[in-house]
Amino acid sequence: MLATLALALGLALALAAEPPTCAPLVPAVLDNETLAGIMGKWVYLIGSSKYPPHLEELKVVKHATFFFHPGSHPDELNVTEIMRVNETCVTRNSSKILVFRHNNTLVHADGQVTATAELIRSDKDLLILKHINSGFPGLSFSARSPNVSKEHLEEFRAQLACHDFADDEIFLSSEKAACPVPGEQPGEDGEAAPTPQPA
């Protein structure tokens, strides 16, 4: 009896010591339907990275809204980004996303700087990217609107825990820091936000 209890206790302790189990991050197939589905507006919510240059960028971006538009050919997307960098609203519309269908990766090209990511299969109103930068992992979570369910946020936070991201490697955007988007009504608080400045 004591031996059985000891064995059960040992098994319970062993199970408690195991890291949390997470659903695998499955890359989406980058076909025409998937690409059509990600067109339009996205609101960046949470980003994390172990890549030092990306970490520095995450620290200063307080909020971002971005738009995917069709590019000059089927494997290219144009990107418009409206973000608050520290206290300044900045608009960038010169970068592109190059689509590599053979290995389901996206390459963000902004001048001479490139960043590679996999689009992770998820809800149609969520955009989860697994960033691949010089062997350093990163994850980002965006949605069609800032109002996402608690369940979706908890699932993403669980993924961050499973991938060993520390608190100082995770950055949340603030809706209060949102910059005005041309053609959209300003926030209900009535506070005038700074006009975006071209990058």
C-alpha positions as CSV (number, residue, x, y, z in Angstrom):
1,M,0.0,0.0,0.0
2,L,2.8,2.5,1.0
3,A,4.7,1.5,-2.1
4,T,1.7,2.2,-4.3
5,L,1.2,5.6,-2.6
6,A,4.9,6.4,-3.1
7,L,4.7,5.5,-6.8
8,A,1.5,7.5,-7.3
9,L,3.1,10.5,-5.6
10,G,6.3,10.2,-7.6
11,L,4.3,10.1,-10.8
12,A,2.2,13.1,-9.8
13,L,5.4,15.1,-9.1
14,A,6.9,14.0,-12.4
15,L,3.8,15.2,-14.2
16,A,3.8,18.5,-12.4
17,A,7.4,19.1,-13.3
18,E,6.7,18.7,-17.1
19,P,6.4,21.9,-19.1
20,P,2.9,22.8,-20.3
21,T,1.8,21.1,-23.5
22,C,0.8,23.4,-26.3
23,A,-0.9,22.7,-29.6
24,P,1.7,22.7,-32.4
25,L,2.0,25.9,-34.4
26,V,1.0,24.6,-37.9
27,P,2.0,26.8,-40.8
28,A,-0.8,27.8,-43.2
29,V,-0.6,26.8,-46.8
30,L,0.1,30.0,-48.8
31,D,-2.3,29.4,-51.6
32,N,-4.5,32.0,-53.4
33,E,-7.4,31.5,-50.9
34,T,-5.2,32.1,-47.8
35,L,-3.6,35.2,-49.3
36,A,-7.0,36.6,-50.3
37,G,-8.1,36.0,-46.7
38,I,-5.3,38.1,-45.1
39,M,-5.9,41.2,-47.2
40,G,-7.1,44.3,-45.5
41,K,-6.7,45.8,-42.0
42,W,-5.0,44.2,-39.0
43,V,-4.3,45.5,-35.5
44,Y,-1.1,44.4,-33.8
45,L,-1.7,43.3,-30.2
46,I,1.3,41.3,-28.8
47,G,4.8,40.7,-30.0
48,S,7.7,38.7,-28.6
49,S,11.2,37.9,-29.8
50,K,14.6,36.7,-28.8
51,Y,16.2,38.5,-31.8
52,P,18.0,41.5,-30.3
53,P,17.3,44.0,-33.2
54,H,13.6,43.0,-33.2
55,L,13.4,43.3,-29.4
56,E,14.6,46.9,-29.6
57,E,11.9,47.6,-32.2
58,L,9.2,46.0,-30.1
59,K,10.2,48.2,-27.1
60,V,9.4,51.5,-29.0
61,V,6.3,50.5,-31.0
62,K,3.4,51.3,-28.7
63,H,0.6,50.5,-31.2
64,A,0.4,49.5,-34.9
65,T,-2.3,49.1,-37.5
66,F,-1.3,47.6,-40.8
67,F,-3.0,46.8,-44.2
68,F,-2.1,44.2,-46.8
69,H,-2.9,45.1,-50.4
70,P,-2.3,43.1,-53.6
71,G,1.1,43.7,-55.0
72,S,2.4,43.9,-58.6
73,H,2.3,40.1,-59.0
74,P,0.5,37.2,-57.1
75,D,3.4,36.5,-54.8
76,E,3.9,40.0,-53.6
77,L,1.8,42.0,-51.1
78,N,2.1,45.7,-50.4
79,V,2.0,46.8,-46.8
80,T,0.9,50.1,-45.2
81,E,1.8,50.5,-41.5
82,I,0.5,53.2,-39.2
83,M,2.2,53.0,-35.9
84,R,3.2,55.0,-32.8
85,V,6.9,54.8,-32.3
86,N,7.5,56.2,-28.8
87,E,5.4,59.4,-29.0
88,T,5.3,59.9,-32.7
89,C,2.8,58.6,-35.3
90,V,4.6,57.2,-38.4
91,T,3.1,55.9,-41.6
92,R,5.2,53.5,-43.8
93,N,3.9,52.4,-47.2
94,S,7.1,51.4,-48.9
95,S,7.6,47.9,-47.6
96,K,6.5,44.6,-49.3
97,I,5.7,41.0,-48.3
98,L,7.2,38.4,-50.7
99,V,5.4,35.1,-50.7
100,F,7.4,31.9,-51.0
101,R,4.8,29.2,-51.6
102,H,7.2,26.3,-51.8
103,N,8.1,26.5,-48.1
104,N,5.1,28.6,-46.9
105,T,7.1,31.6,-45.7
106,L,6.6,35.3,-45.9
107,V,9.5,37.7,-46.2
108,H,9.0,41.3,-45.2
109,A,11.3,43.5,-47.3
110,D,11.7,47.1,-46.1
111,G,14.6,48.6,-48.1
112,Q,17.7,46.5,-47.4
113,V,16.2,44.9,-44.3
114,T,14.3,41.6,-44.5
115,A,12.5,39.5,-41.9
116,T,11.1,36.0,-42.5
117,A,8.0,34.5,-40.9
118,E,5.5,31.7,-41.2
119,L,1.8,32.4,-41.2
120,I,0.3,30.1,-38.5
121,R,-3.1,28.4,-39.2
122,S,-5.7,30.0,-37.0
123,D,-9.1,31.7,-36.8
124,K,-9.8,33.8,-40.0
125,D,-9.9,37.0,-37.8
126,L,-6.5,36.3,-36.2
127,L,-3.0,36.7,-37.7
128,I,-0.3,34.8,-35.9
129,L,3.2,34.9,-37.3
130,K,6.1,32.8,-36.2
131,H,9.2,34.9,-37.0
132,I,12.4,33.3,-38.1
133,N,15.4,35.7,-37.7
134,S,18.9,34.3,-37.7
135,G,17.8,31.3,-35.7
136,F,16.1,33.5,-33.0
137,P,12.4,32.7,-32.5
138,G,9.6,35.3,-32.3
139,L,5.8,35.3,-32.3
140,S,3.3,38.0,-33.0
141,F,-0.4,38.2,-32.6
142,S,-2.7,40.6,-34.6
143,A,-6.4,40.6,-35.2
144,R,-9.0,42.3,-37.3
145,S,-10.0,44.5,-34.3
146,P,-8.5,45.1,-30.9
147,N,-11.4,43.3,-29.3
148,V,-10.4,39.7,-29.2
149,S,-11.8,37.0,-26.9
150,K,-10.1,36.2,-23.6
151,E,-9.8,32.6,-24.8
152,H,-7.7,33.6,-27.9
153,L,-5.5,35.8,-25.8
154,E,-5.0,33.0,-23.2
155,E,-4.1,30.5,-26.0
156,F,-1.5,32.8,-27.4
157,R,0.0,33.5,-23.9
158,A,0.2,29.7,-23.4
159,Q,2.2,29.5,-26.7
160,L,4.5,32.2,-25.4
161,A,5.1,30.2,-22.2
162,C,5.7,27.0,-24.2
163,H,8.3,28.8,-26.3
164,D,10.1,30.1,-23.2
165,F,9.6,33.8,-23.8
166,A,10.4,35.8,-20.7
167,D,8.3,38.7,-19.5
168,D,10.9,41.2,-20.8
169,E,10.7,39.6,-24.3
170,I,6.9,40.1,-24.6
171,F,5.4,43.5,-25.5
172,L,1.7,44.4,-25.6
173,S,0.3,47.3,-27.7
174,S,-1.9,49.9,-26.1
175,E,-5.2,50.9,-27.8
176,K,-4.9,54.3,-26.1
177,A,-1.7,54.8,-28.2
178,A,-3.5,54.2,-31.5
179,C,-2.7,56.7,-34.3
180,P,-5.5,58.0,-36.5
181,V,-6.2,55.9,-39.6
182,P,-7.1,57.9,-42.7
183,G,-10.8,57.5,-43.6
184,E,-11.7,56.2,-40.1
185,Q,-13.5,58.0,-37.4
186,P,-11.4,59.1,-34.4
187,G,-11.8,57.3,-31.0
188,E,-14.8,58.0,-28.9
189,D,-12.8,59.7,-26.3
190,G,-12.6,62.7,-28.6
191,E,-9.0,63.3,-27.9
192,A,-7.1,64.5,-30.9
193,A,-4.3,62.2,-31.9
194,P,-1.1,63.4,-33.7
195,T,-1.2,63.3,-37.5
196,P,0.9,60.4,-38.8
197,Q,4.3,61.4,-40.3
198,P,5.7,59.6,-43.3
199,A,8.8,57.5,-42.4
